[in-house]
Amino acid sequence: MDDAVSEVDSGAAADETKEPASQRRVNAAARLLVDQPSDAVRVFERCTEDELASLGEAIKQIQRLRALARGDLDEIIDAAFENGFGDDDLSVMPWRQANVIVCPGGIINKSRNSHRCRFVSVDGTWIWDSIELIREDKRDSPGPVDGFRAVGLLPVVNGLTLDVVSGRARSGQHSVDRVVSFVVQRGELVEVSQRNVGAAGMK
């Protein structure tokens, strides 16, 4: 029995030595990150600010690609158009589904110079301009409602902040009524605040 185990171990070691040196370095780094996170932190502490920024962007890009690869985005978006809007025709709050954050939004026109709207801002940038946006689809509002609906998808990235901004326009002047804020923590979308804004201008 011991001989058999030794043969298996020897075979595994032999297979590992067949890997290119670059792959063995990648495997060792991955084990360091998973098995010894405190050691990995010490490595990151030796990085410059620019190197840390590059690492962070690389991690976000991997998460974006995995979100695209694992989810049926068409199915998620179709379901969001069906279930992501309330009786008032405005969008509901965003939610996590599979490996993406689903963010519905839209606008309801009351007249040429009057409307109600609700959209998501990501890290201080409107979702349609955000570098985090994986995909966004727009459709006309159903029935007699004049306006449009949109569904945007974001990757589940820890630290990502979302503001759901509800506003309106009267006589061509925009104002924000309410902001509900979220942050991604440990892979979950967590509400952190709600506030009424009043007559502040929408930006």
C-alpha positions as CSV (number, residue, x, y, z in Angstrom):
1,M,0.0,0.0,0.0
2,D,2.8,2.4,0.9
3,D,4.6,1.5,-2.3
4,A,1.5,2.3,-4.3
5,V,1.0,5.7,-2.6
6,S,4.7,6.5,-3.2
7,E,4.3,5.6,-6.9
8,V,1.2,8.0,-7.1
9,D,3.1,10.8,-5.4
10,S,6.1,10.2,-7.6
11,G,3.9,10.3,-10.7
12,A,2.3,13.5,-9.6
13,A,5.6,15.1,-8.9
14,A,6.9,13.9,-12.3
15,D,3.8,15.4,-14.0
16,E,4.4,18.7,-12.3
17,T,8.0,18.9,-13.4
18,K,6.8,18.5,-17.0
19,E,4.9,21.8,-16.7
20,P,6.7,24.9,-18.1
21,A,8.5,26.9,-15.5
22,S,6.2,29.8,-16.1
23,Q,3.1,27.7,-15.3
24,R,4.8,26.3,-12.2
25,R,5.3,29.9,-11.0
26,V,1.7,30.8,-11.7
27,N,0.6,27.7,-9.7
28,A,2.8,28.6,-6.8
29,A,1.4,32.2,-6.8
30,A,-2.1,30.9,-6.9
31,R,-1.4,28.6,-3.9
32,L,0.1,31.5,-2.0
33,L,-3.1,33.6,-2.6
34,V,-5.4,30.8,-1.5
35,D,-3.5,29.1,1.2
36,Q,-1.5,31.9,2.7
37,P,-3.4,35.2,2.3
38,S,-1.4,37.0,5.0
39,D,1.8,36.2,2.9
40,A,0.0,37.5,-0.2
41,V,-0.8,40.7,1.6
42,R,2.8,41.2,2.5
43,V,3.6,40.8,-1.2
44,F,1.0,43.4,-2.2
45,E,2.4,45.8,0.4
46,R,5.7,45.8,-1.5
47,C,3.9,47.0,-4.7
48,T,3.8,50.6,-5.9
49,E,0.5,52.5,-6.2
50,D,0.6,52.0,-10.0
51,E,1.3,48.3,-9.7
52,L,-1.6,47.9,-7.2
53,A,-3.9,49.8,-9.6
54,S,-2.9,47.5,-12.5
55,L,-3.5,44.4,-10.3
56,G,-7.0,45.7,-9.3
57,E,-7.9,46.4,-12.9
58,A,-6.7,43.0,-14.0
59,I,-8.9,41.3,-11.3
60,K,-11.9,43.4,-12.4
61,Q,-11.4,42.3,-16.0
62,I,-11.2,38.6,-15.0
63,Q,-14.5,39.0,-13.0
64,R,-16.1,40.7,-16.0
65,L,-15.1,37.9,-18.3
66,R,-16.3,35.2,-15.9
67,A,-19.6,37.0,-15.6
68,L,-20.0,36.9,-19.4
69,A,-18.9,33.3,-19.6
70,R,-21.1,31.8,-16.9
71,G,-24.4,33.5,-17.2
72,D,-27.1,33.4,-19.9
73,L,-27.2,37.1,-20.3
74,D,-30.1,37.1,-22.8
75,E,-32.3,35.2,-20.3
76,I,-31.3,37.4,-17.4
77,I,-32.1,40.6,-19.3
78,D,-35.4,39.3,-20.7
79,A,-36.5,38.3,-17.1
80,A,-35.4,41.7,-15.8
81,F,-37.6,43.5,-18.4
82,E,-40.5,41.4,-17.2
83,N,-39.9,41.6,-13.4
84,G,-37.7,44.7,-12.9
85,F,-40.4,47.3,-13.0
86,G,-43.1,48.2,-10.5
87,D,-46.8,49.2,-10.8
88,D,-45.6,52.8,-11.2
89,D,-43.6,51.8,-14.3
90,L,-40.4,52.8,-12.6
91,S,-37.5,50.3,-12.1
92,V,-37.1,48.4,-8.9
93,M,-33.8,48.3,-6.9
94,P,-30.9,46.4,-8.5
95,W,-30.2,42.8,-7.4
96,R,-27.5,40.1,-7.8
97,Q,-28.3,37.2,-10.1
98,A,-25.8,34.5,-11.0
99,N,-22.5,36.3,-11.5
100,V,-23.9,39.7,-12.4
101,I,-25.7,42.7,-10.8
102,V,-28.9,43.5,-12.6
103,C,-29.7,47.2,-12.8
104,P,-33.0,48.2,-14.4
105,G,-33.7,51.8,-15.1
106,G,-35.9,54.0,-17.3
107,I,-37.8,57.2,-18.0
108,I,-41.6,57.9,-18.2
109,N,-42.5,61.0,-20.2
110,K,-45.5,62.9,-18.9
111,S,-45.2,65.7,-21.5
112,R,-42.5,67.2,-23.7
113,N,-40.9,69.0,-20.8
114,S,-42.0,66.7,-17.9
115,H,-40.9,63.2,-16.9
116,R,-40.1,60.8,-14.1
117,C,-37.0,58.7,-14.2
118,R,-34.8,56.3,-12.2
119,F,-31.3,55.3,-13.2
120,V,-28.2,53.7,-11.6
121,S,-24.9,55.5,-11.0
122,V,-21.8,53.3,-10.6
123,D,-18.9,54.7,-8.6
124,G,-20.2,58.2,-9.3
125,T,-20.7,57.6,-13.1
126,W,-24.0,56.9,-14.8
127,I,-24.2,53.2,-15.7
128,W,-24.2,53.8,-19.5
129,D,-20.9,55.5,-19.2
130,S,-19.3,53.2,-16.6
131,I,-16.3,51.1,-17.5
132,E,-17.8,48.4,-15.4
133,L,-20.8,47.9,-17.7
134,I,-20.9,44.5,-19.2
135,R,-24.0,45.1,-21.3
136,E,-27.1,47.3,-21.5
137,D,-30.3,46.8,-23.5
138,K,-33.0,49.4,-24.0
139,R,-36.7,48.8,-25.0
140,D,-39.7,51.0,-25.4
141,S,-42.0,51.1,-22.4
142,P,-44.9,48.7,-22.9
143,G,-48.5,49.7,-23.4
144,P,-49.6,53.3,-23.6
145,V,-46.7,54.6,-21.5
146,D,-44.4,57.0,-23.3
147,G,-40.8,56.3,-22.4
148,F,-38.2,53.6,-22.4
149,R,-36.8,50.9,-20.1
150,A,-33.2,49.8,-19.8
151,V,-31.4,46.9,-18.1
152,G,-27.7,47.0,-17.4
153,L,-25.5,44.3,-16.1
154,L,-22.5,44.8,-13.9
155,P,-19.8,42.3,-12.6
156,V,-19.9,41.4,-8.9
157,V,-16.8,43.3,-7.8
158,N,-16.2,43.9,-4.1
159,G,-16.2,47.6,-3.3
160,L,-18.3,48.6,-6.2
161,T,-20.8,51.3,-5.2
162,L,-24.2,51.9,-6.7
163,D,-26.6,54.9,-6.3
164,V,-30.2,54.4,-7.5
165,V,-31.3,57.9,-8.4
166,S,-35.0,58.8,-8.7
167,G,-35.7,62.1,-10.3
168,R,-38.1,64.2,-12.3
169,A,-38.3,67.1,-14.7
170,R,-40.8,69.9,-14.6
171,S,-40.8,72.6,-17.3
172,G,-37.4,71.3,-18.5
173,Q,-35.7,71.6,-15.0
174,H,-34.3,68.3,-13.6
175,S,-34.3,67.5,-9.9
176,V,-33.4,64.5,-7.8
177,D,-36.0,63.2,-5.4
178,R,-34.4,60.2,-3.7
179,V,-31.1,58.3,-3.7
180,V,-30.7,54.7,-2.5
181,S,-27.1,53.6,-2.1
182,F,-25.6,50.1,-2.3
183,V,-22.1,48.6,-2.1
184,V,-20.9,45.1,-3.1
185,Q,-19.5,43.4,0.0
186,R,-18.2,39.8,0.0
187,G,-20.0,39.2,-3.2
188,E,-23.3,40.5,-2.0
189,L,-25.2,43.7,-2.9
190,V,-25.8,45.5,0.4
191,E,-28.0,48.6,0.9
192,V,-26.1,51.2,2.9
193,S,-28.3,54.3,2.9
194,Q,-31.5,56.0,1.7
195,R,-31.9,59.8,1.5
196,N,-34.4,62.3,0.1
197,V,-32.6,65.0,-1.9
198,G,-35.3,67.5,-2.5
199,A,-34.6,70.2,-5.1
200,A,-31.0,69.5,-5.8
201,G,-30.1,69.5,-9.5
202,M,-29.6,66.2,-11.2
203,K,-26.1,65.8,-12.6
